[in-house]
């Protein structure tokens, strides 16, 4: 029996391959680049008349050019996109072809709501780990200017049976009301939410002033069309548009509740509605080495979990422990947490629940200051995380977000810069 156990241990190794070890393996999934567009205000920002393919295409092209990857070795392109057009897959396909990806390389659009960008990265990582491909592009894009989130779901087209099932019916609760539910259930006050918003803007504005976003942003040349005259103006967008360095607690306290009379969620302590795109190149380590590609980090693990739909914002508080258990890590092991600030209520709850130190949370600000382009966010967080890990010599990072419908997702990244 002991001999069998010894042989089994030798064959299986010392545990699952996604358990964190401070060693490098040929079959590791590595990140070779992560870049993004600036994030612009929906409806009134610089990308308000820019198509999703015109945001994603240049970022994808920049990733290919900066890494020097052989485009012929790219096995798949997977892009998160929630408010989809063109039968979903078409914008991703067009963007890839515009970026110079060979016509033989397939594409797919991924929709797991707010985690779509991270889900695309995880999918490509899984395909590499399984041996289906050796190199892949992943990321996400969203135009919240061109495609209205409010009209994405028509309740009149939902089955009557849904309304007879409480949990299923709760999937229809507007996101703002789920924020109010979290605040009420867990005692997250308006002042606490506003303080998180002030801090998000402070950190993001400071990072922007110090040029800490420069390495992750690809300048985008685009046209802004005047709807009244039809005239277009060509602009080059280089910076995020949502950061407000003059944000104060006093100013935020004057805002009216956005979703519920007497509520605590406002336009000031919720994520901004935003346009943007991000792209990540992943590869098997030995293939990256063969091509001489830069190796920035290792994609260590991923987990998506379900939570009650009516308090969907608690998702990260469930997903982060799940991915940490999967990778054999603890909260204290993580140097930086990039947690999406969909609403200050839910982000505050998650931070308190997991006892995450303030110094480790969103060091360059979060979605309250930067914005939350739905399908882009997960990939954008990775693009924001990696330069900060390099700058601070951090070893381990987590990317996480809540997901509409009652879910959460989280990924673990190991810095190798």
N, C-alpha and C positions, 0 to 999 in steps of 0.2 A: 504493500500500500504506500509506504514512504517513497519507494522508487517511482511508482506511478505519479505520485504527487510532485516529486522532483522533476520528472520529465514534463509533466503538464505545465509546471511553472516555467520551465525553460522554453517550451514551445510558445506559451502565451505571453512571455515577457513578464514584467512586474506589475501589469495592470492595463486598463484601457488606455488607448493611445491619446485620448484627450485629457487625461489626468496630467496636470502641470508638472513638468520636470525642467530643471535648469540645464537642459541639454538640447542639442540640435540633431534632427534625424532627416534622412534623405526624403522621407515621405511627408514631412511637415508641410502644411499649407501656409505659405508666406504671402505677405502683402508687399507688393513692389512699388505701388504708388496709390495715393488717394487724394484726389483734387476735386474742387467744386467751383461753381459760379459764385459771384456775390449773391446775397439773398436780398430780394427787392419786394417792396410792399405791393400786395395784390391790388389791382384796380387803379392804383395811382402811382405806382413805382416805375422804374425804368424798363421792366420786363412786361409791362401791362399789355403790349401788343406783340410779344415775342412768343413764338410757338415752342412747344416742348422739344421738338427736334432741333430747333435753333439754339436752345439752351444746352441740351445734352450732347449734340454733335461736337461742338468745340471742346468740351471738357473731355470727352472720350478721345478725341484726336490728340489733345495735350498729354493725356496719360500714355498713349501709344508712343508719341514722339519723345517724351521725356525719359521713358524707361528704355527705349530702343528695342522693345519686344518685337520679334518677328510676327507680323500680323497673321501669317499663315499658320502659326502654332496656336492661335486662339481657338479654343474648342467650343465656346459658347459665350453669348452675351445675354445677361439677365438683368432687367431693369425694373425697379419698383415704380409703380404709377397707379394712383388711386382713382383720380377723376379721369378715366381713360377716354380716349377718342380713337377713331379709326379702327374699330374692332380690337382695341387694346394693344395688340402686338405691333401694329403698323408703325407708330411713332418710334418705338425702340429700333425697329428694323431700319427705318429711314435714317435715324441718327447714326446707327452703326455704319451704314453704307456711306453716308456723308463724311464720316470720320476716317474713311479709308480701310475699314475692316473688310476683308475679302467677301465676295458674294456667297461663297460656300459656307461661311460661318453662320449658324442659326442664331435666332434671337427669341426671347420670350419676355413678356411683361408679367410682373409679379404684383399681386394685390393682397397683402395682409394689413390693410389699412395703414396706420401710422408706422408700423414696423417694416413696411415693404422694402425700403432700401437696405435695412439690415438683413431681412429675409433673403433678398437677392444675393447678398454677400455670403450668407450661410449656405444657400443652395449651391453656389459655385464651389465653395469650400468642400461641401459634401461630395460633389461630383468629382473633384480632384482627389479627395481621400478615397473614393470608391474606385478610382482608376478609369473613370469614363473619359476624363479630359486631363490635360496637364497644365493648361493655362486658361484663364477665363476672365472676362470683364463683368463687373457687377456694379450696381449703383441704383440711382433713382432720380426721378424728375417730377415736378408738379408745376402746372400753371393754374393757380387759384384765381387768376384774373380771367382766363378764357373759359374755365369750367367751374360752375358754381356748386359748391359743396351743399348748399341748402336745397338744391333741386336734384341731388344725386339719388335720393330715395323718395318715391311716391307711396305714401302709406295706403292709398286707395288700391294699389296693385299688389298689396301684401295679402296673403291668404287669411281668411277669417279665422282659420284654426289657430293662427299665431296669437290672436287676441284672447284665446281661451287658455293659453299656456303662459303663466306669469314670467318665467325666465326668458322665454322667447319674445314675449311682448316687451320686456324691458330692454331688448336690443334696439328698440325704436326710440328710446329716451334720448332727446338731444344731448350732445356732448356737454353743453354748458350746464344742463340740469344734473348730469352725473357729477360735475364738479361741485355743485351745491350740495348734492347728496353726501359726498365725501366730507365736505366742510362741516355739515351738520352732524353726521354720524361720529366723526372723530374729533370734533371740537376745534377745528382749525379756524381761528378768528380772522376777520377782515384785516386787522392790523398785521398779523403774522404773514398773511398772503401778500400784502402790500410791501412789507419789508423784504420778502424774497424778490419781488419785482424790482425794487430799488437796487438791491444787490446785483441782480442779473444785469441791469443796465450799467451799473458802475463797473463791473468786471469787463463786460463787452466793450464799453467805451474806452476803458484803459487799454485793453488789448489792441483795439483798433488804432488808438493814438500811438502806441508803441510798435506798430507794424507786425504784431504777432499773428495776424491772419494772412499776411502777404504770401507766405510760402504755400498756402493751401488753396488760394484763389486764382482762378484763370480769368483774366480780363475778357469780357465779352463785348464784341462790337454788334450793335443791333440798331433797329430803327424804331422810333416812337412815332406812331401815327395819330394825328389829331382827328378825332371822330367827326368833328364839325366841318373841317376843311378838306380832310383827306390828305393833307400835306404830311410828309414824313421828315424827321430829323434823325440823322445818324449820330449815335453816341457810343462811347466806350465805357462800359460799366466796370469799375474796379473795386468798389467797396460796398459792404453791407449797408443797407439803408435804414434799418430799424433802430440802431443804437441811439439812445437819448441820454447824453451825459448829464443833462440838467434835471433828470427825474428825481423827484423828492417824495417823501412820505406825505407831506402836506398836499402836494398836487394830486397824488393818487387818491387820497382820502376824499377828494371832492367829486370823484367820478361816480356816476350812478351804477347800481347793479345792472348787469346786461341781460340776465336771464330770469330773475325771480325778484319780485318786489320784496324789499327787505333782505335780499340775499347778499352774498359777499364776493361773488365773482364779477369782475369788471373787465372792460377792455384793457385796463392797465395792468392787471395781474393774471392775464391769460396770454397764451402764445399769440403772436401776430400772424395774420393771414398773409401768406408769402409765396412768391415764385422763386424757383431755383432748381439746380441739378447738381449731382455729384457722381463721381465714377471711381471705382477701385479696381486695380489689377491684382489678381491673385494667381499663384502658381505653386506647383509642387517644388519643394526646395531644390532638388537635384536638377530640375529643368531650369529653374531660375539661375542656378549656378552655371549650367551649361551655356546659357545664352548671355551670361554676364549681366543679369538684371540686378538693379538695386534691391536689397532685402531690408525692408524697414521694420517689419514686425511679423509675428506669427499669429494666425487666427487659431485660438486654442479651443474654444468651445462656444456652444450656442444652445439656448433653451427658450421655448415659447410655452406659456401656460395659460389656463383659463381662470377667470375670476368672475364674480357676479357682475352682469352687464350694467346694473344700475349704479355701481361704484367702480366702473372700469378703470378709473385712474389709479387704483392701487396696484395695477399690474406689475410695475417694477419691483414692488415689495415682495411679490411672489416669484417673479422670474429671476431676479438676481440671486436669491438663495438657491434656486434650482440649478443655475449654471455654475455657481460656486461649488455646490455639492458634486456636480458632474466633473469638475476639473480639480477637485480636491483642495479647494482654497477656502479662505474665510474673508469676511469683510475687512478685517485688519490687514490682510495681505495686499489689498488693492491700493494703489497709489493715487489713481484718478478715476472718478466716476463721472461719466457723461450721461446724465439722466435728463430726458426730454422734459422741458417745462411746458407741457400742454396746458396745465393750469397750476397756479401756485398752490392751490389747495392740495391737489394730489401729489405734487412733487414734494411739498412739505411733509405730508404724511409718510411718504416712502422714506425720506431721509431720516425722519424721527424713528420710524419703525425699525429700520436697519441700523440705527445709531451710526450714521455716516458723518464723520467730522466735516464741518463747514469748509475747511481748507482743501478738502479733497473733491468737493462738488463743483462741477462746471467752472473750472478756473478762468475760462475766457468768456463766461456768460452762457446763457441758455436761450431757449426758444422765446421767452418773454421779451428779450432784447433783440435776438437775431431773427426770429421767425421760425415757422414750422410748415415748410412746404411738404405736405403729407408723405408722398412716396419717396421723397429725397432725404428726409431727416436722418434715418439710420446711417446712410452712407456719408452724409454731411458730418455727423458726429465723429465718424472714424477719421475723416479728413481734418477735423479740428483737433482730435485727440493726438494723432501721431506727432505733429510738430511740437506740441506741448510736452509730450513724453520725452522727445529728444532734448528739448530745451532744459527740462528739469531733471533729466536722467532718471525718469520714472521707469519702473520695470513692468508693472502690471496695470492694465486699464480695463474698465467695464463700460460698455455702451448699453443703454436700456431705455425703454419707453413703454407707456401704456398704449392700449390698442382698442379702438372702438368695437363695441360688441361684447366687451368683457374679456380682455386678454392682456398679457404682458410679454415682452421679449427682452432678452439680454444676451450679450456676447462678451467673451473674454479675449483680450489682446495682449500679447507679450512683446514688449519693445526690444528691438535688436539694433537700434541706431547708436 
